[in-house]
């Protein structure tokens, strides 16, 4: 488990991860209003939806492949 790992192991595993999820919940003291914020960060090849990008920019499969390679550099 990530929680049981040493700091050094955690740091190494964080760089290997492709997706990060952060959830923060806050309740107002006076209003009792509860707010929940969920943030999902994708890294690397998961960070782009190349299918959607190809449709939006009218790209050929070759252009999409070149974009993927360029983004990896």
N, C-alpha and C positions, 0 to 999 in steps of 0.2 A: 504494500500500500504506500501511496505517496506520502501520507502523513507520518508514517513510521520510518521513512528514509532519513539518512543524515543530510545535512545541509549541502554537502558536496554532491551527493547522489541526486538530490532534488534539482540542483542547478543544472546538472547534466541532462536530466530527464526533461526539464522545461524547454531546453533548446531543441529536443527531439519532437516535442509535441506540435501538432498541427492545428489544434483547436483549443481555445481557452473560453471558459464560461465564468462570468462573474455575476452574482446575484446579491443585491443590496435591498434590505427591507427596513423601512423606517415608519414609525407611528408617531403622529403629532401628539404632544403632551396635552394640549388644550382641546384640540378638535377630535382627537382619536382617529383622524384620517390616516389610513394605512397606504403607503406608497411602496411599490415594488418595482425595481429597475433591474432588467436582465440585459447584460451585454455579452454578445458572442463575437469573439475575434478569431478570424481564420488566418492561418499563416501558410506561406508557400503556395503550392498548387491548389489548395482548397480556398485560397483567398479570392479567386476569380471564377466567375461563371462564364466560361468561354463560349458556351452555346448561346447564351443571351447576348454576349458581346458580338458574336459573329452575325447574329440576326440584326442587331441594332446598327452595326457598321457595314453590313452587307459584305462580309469577308468570305473568301474562299477557304477551303480546308487547309490549303498551304499557308495562307496568311494567318490563320488561327494557330497553326503549328509554329510558325515563326514567332508569333507573339508570345506563345508559351515559353519557347526557348529564351527569348529576350527577357521575359519576366523572371526567369530562373537565374539569370546572370547578375 
